Amino acid sequence: MKLLRRLLAALGTLAVAACGGDSGAPAPTVAAPPPPAVVVTFASDAVALTEGETVDITVRYRINSLPAPLSLTVSPLDRGAGAADYELSATTFDIPAGEGVAGTAAISLAALVDNQIAEGDEAVGLRLVPPGGIRAELDQDLEVTIADGGAFPCVGVQVVATPVESLDAAPDYRRTTLELAQGTQAGAVWFDWDGPYLHDEYCDDDEDCLTFWEERVPIVEVNLVEWRMESSPDGASDLLDLEWHESTPLRFAFHSAEGTCEGAPAVTCTTAGCELDP
């Protein structure tokens, strides 16, 4: 029995030695990763502009060790604004070669004017993408917000509208607020209602019915909730809160005896929004 206990004790000692035991040897160390070749950050946390404006998109870079020039791709991220809403002057930020230097690089973004006048704010994200084989530390995505600039039916005249919404009390009716701004360079401009009229609902293209209505004063089937006028050194503005039934588009047009409204510019508002038809 004593021999058996001695044998088991010897086996336990061998097992501890095989597993390392308390040998006093230092634990292996893990080498720290090398620093990035370049660190790039956007100069702004966010950027905002209005249709028709252009803004510079600037990045700051800090080069640790870059043996050759580097081009960082600018990748747009669709967050409401599409390719027809903006234009980039370049698709890359060019970073020079160097060691222990810092600097800036910039491209420009132009917000394009379209015929939509009730889009509300739109956004696009910009992401920096390095080429393969380069260790780069890059900033998070930059968000660019584009405010709706409205449309310009006549020289010196701007039309802006809020997004078309349904009424809580009457879901079949739509509402928008129009702002008609006339700058100091605007000439004499007339604002013409083009519907909906009551005969749009009752006549159904019947010529006799239309003649009956046209012989009288046409009745516009639009609820003008409020009409406000404001003035400033830059010009004057009319703000109209309008409600109408969704079954018929809201239409109005512009004309001028001085030729400042070329063609037949008109605005049509439907459930999808308001748009200028030049």
N, C-alpha and C positions, 0 to 999 in steps of 0.2 A: 504494500500500500504506500509506504514512504517513497519507494522508487517511482510509483505512478505519479505522486504529487510533484516530485522533482522534474519528471519529464514534462508535465503540463506547464510548470513555471518556465522551463526553458523554451517551450514553444511560444508562450505569450511574449517573452522578451524578443524572440526572433520576429514575431508579427509586428510589434511596435517599431522595430528597426526597419522592416520592409516598408512600412507606411510613412516613413520619414521621421516620426517621433518628434522629439524636441532636440533636433540636431544642432540648433543655433544658426543654421544657414540663412542668409538674407533672402527675402522674397524677390522674385524677378520684377524689374521695373518696366513700364510701358512707355515708349517714347512719345512725346507730345507731337501732335500733327503739325506740319509746317504751316506758317501763316499763309493767308491767301495772297495770290500774286497781285490782286487789285481789289479795293473796296469801293463800291459805287453806291451813292444814295441820291434820291431826288432832292432838289433844293427846296421844294415845298411839300407840305403834307397833302394838300389838295389844291386844285385849280378850278376857277369858275370864270366863265365868259358868256357873252350873248351872241346869238346868230349875227353874222356880219363882222365879228371881231376876230382878231388873231392874238395868240398868246405864245410866249416862249416857254418851252419845257426844258428846264435846266437840270443837269446832274452834276454832283461833285464827286471827284474820284481821288483816291489816295493809292499810289503805286508803291508796293513794296519791292517787287522785282518783276519787270515785264520785259523780256528780251526783244519782243516784236510788237508792233501796233496791234490793237485789239478793236474789233467792231462788235458792239453789243446790239443785238436785234431788239427792236421795239415791237412787241406783240400786242395789238389791240384786243381788248376783251369786251364783248358785246354786253352792255348793261342798259340797253334801251336806245342808244344812239347807233345808227347804222352807218355804212360806208358813204351814204348820200348826205350825211349830216356834218361831216368834218373832213379835213384833208391835212395830212402830215407832210411837212417839207422834206422829210427823210425818214427812212425806216431803220436807221442805225445811229448809235452814238459812237463816235470814233475816239478811242483812247490811245494816246501815244505810248511808245515804249519808254522805259525809264526805270530808275531805281531811287526810292526814297523821295518821290516828288508828288505834288498834288496840283489839281487844277479843276476846270469846269468844261463842260461841253453842252451844247444846246441844239434843239431843233424847234420848229414852230408848228403850232396846230391852229388851223383856220376853221371857225365854225361857219358852215355854209348856210345861206338864206334859202328857204324853200317856200312853197305856197301854203303850207299848213300854218294856220294862225291860232290854233288852240291845242298845241301838243303838250304844253307844260314843260318842265325841266326834263332833260335827257342826260344820260351819263355814258362815258366810255372809260374803261380801265386800260392803263398802259403797264405792261410787264416787261422787265429787262431779261433777256435770254442770252447767256454767254455761248460762244462756240465750244465745241468739245475739246477736251484736253487742257482747259484752262481752269485753274482753281481761283474762283472769284466769289467774293462776298457781296451780294446784291440786296438792294432795298426791297421792301414790300411794294405791291402794286400801287400805282398812283391813280386816283379817280379824278376825272375831268368832268365837270358839270356844265352843260350847255343850256342856257335859258332861252326860251322861245322869244325870238325877236319880232314875230308877226310878219306882215307882208306890206308891200308898198304899191298900192294900186295907182297912185298919182304922184307927181313930183312934190316932195315935201309932206306927203300924207302917209301915215303908218296906221295899220289896223292890227290890233292885238285882241285876242279873245281868251277867256278862261276855258278849260276843258268842259265839254258838254256833259251835263249831269241830268239824271232823272229827278223828278220831284218826289219827296217822301209821301206827300199827301195825294199826289196824282201821278203814279208811275208811268202813265202814257204820255206825259208832258216832259219836255226837255227845257233846260235853262242854261244860259250862258251870259256872260258880261262882256260886252264889246267896248273897246276903247279906240276911238278915232282921234288920232293926234295930228294936228296940223302945225307944222313948223313955220317959222317966220318967212321962209322962202316959198311956201305954198301959195298957189293962186286961189281964185274963187272955185270951189268944188261943191257940186250938188250930190246929195245922198238920196238915192231913189229906192223906195220899197218895190220889190218885185214878187212879193208873196210871202207866206200863203194868204190868199184872199178867200172869202166865203164861197165865191163861185168855184174855186178849186175843189171844194168838197161836194157841192150840190149839182154842178153842171155836167161833169163827166164828159167833157169835150162836145157837148150838145151846142151847136151854133146858135140856136134860138135862145137858149138859156144864157150863153155868154153875152149875146147882144143885149139881153135884158139887163144884165149886171153892168155892162160897159156904158149903158145909157145913163146910169146913175153913178154916184160917187163910189168907187170901189172901197170895200170895207176890208181892211187888213185884219186877218185873224191871228194877231200876235198880241200877247199881253205885255205892254210896256210897264214893267214894275216900277222902274225909276229911271230918270234921265238927269244926269248931273253934268255940269259944265265947269271946267277948271281952266285957269289961265296962269301963265308963267312968262318970264322973259324970253323963253325959248319958243313960245307959241301957245296954242289952246288945245284942250282935249274935251271930247264928249264921251261920257260913260253911260252906256245903256244896258240895263238889266232886262233881259228878254225871256219870255216863255212862249212855247208853241207846242202844238200836238205833233207827236213823232211821225204821224202818217204822211206829213207833207214837209218838204224841206223849207227852211227859212232862207229867203233870198233877198239880197239888196245889191245895188250897183252904184257906180260913181260916174259922173261926167263933168266936163268943164268946158266952158266956151273958149278958154284960152289955150286949149290943146295940151294941157298938162296931164290929162288922163288918156293916154293913147289906147286905141282899141276900145274894147267894151269891158273894162275890169268889173267883176262882180264877185261877191262872196256867197257861198252856199254852205249852210250849216245843216247837218244831219245828225243822226244818233252817233255816227262815227267821229264827228268833229266838224270844224269849220275850215274851209279851204278857199283860197283866192283862185278864180278862173280868169286869167288875164286874156 
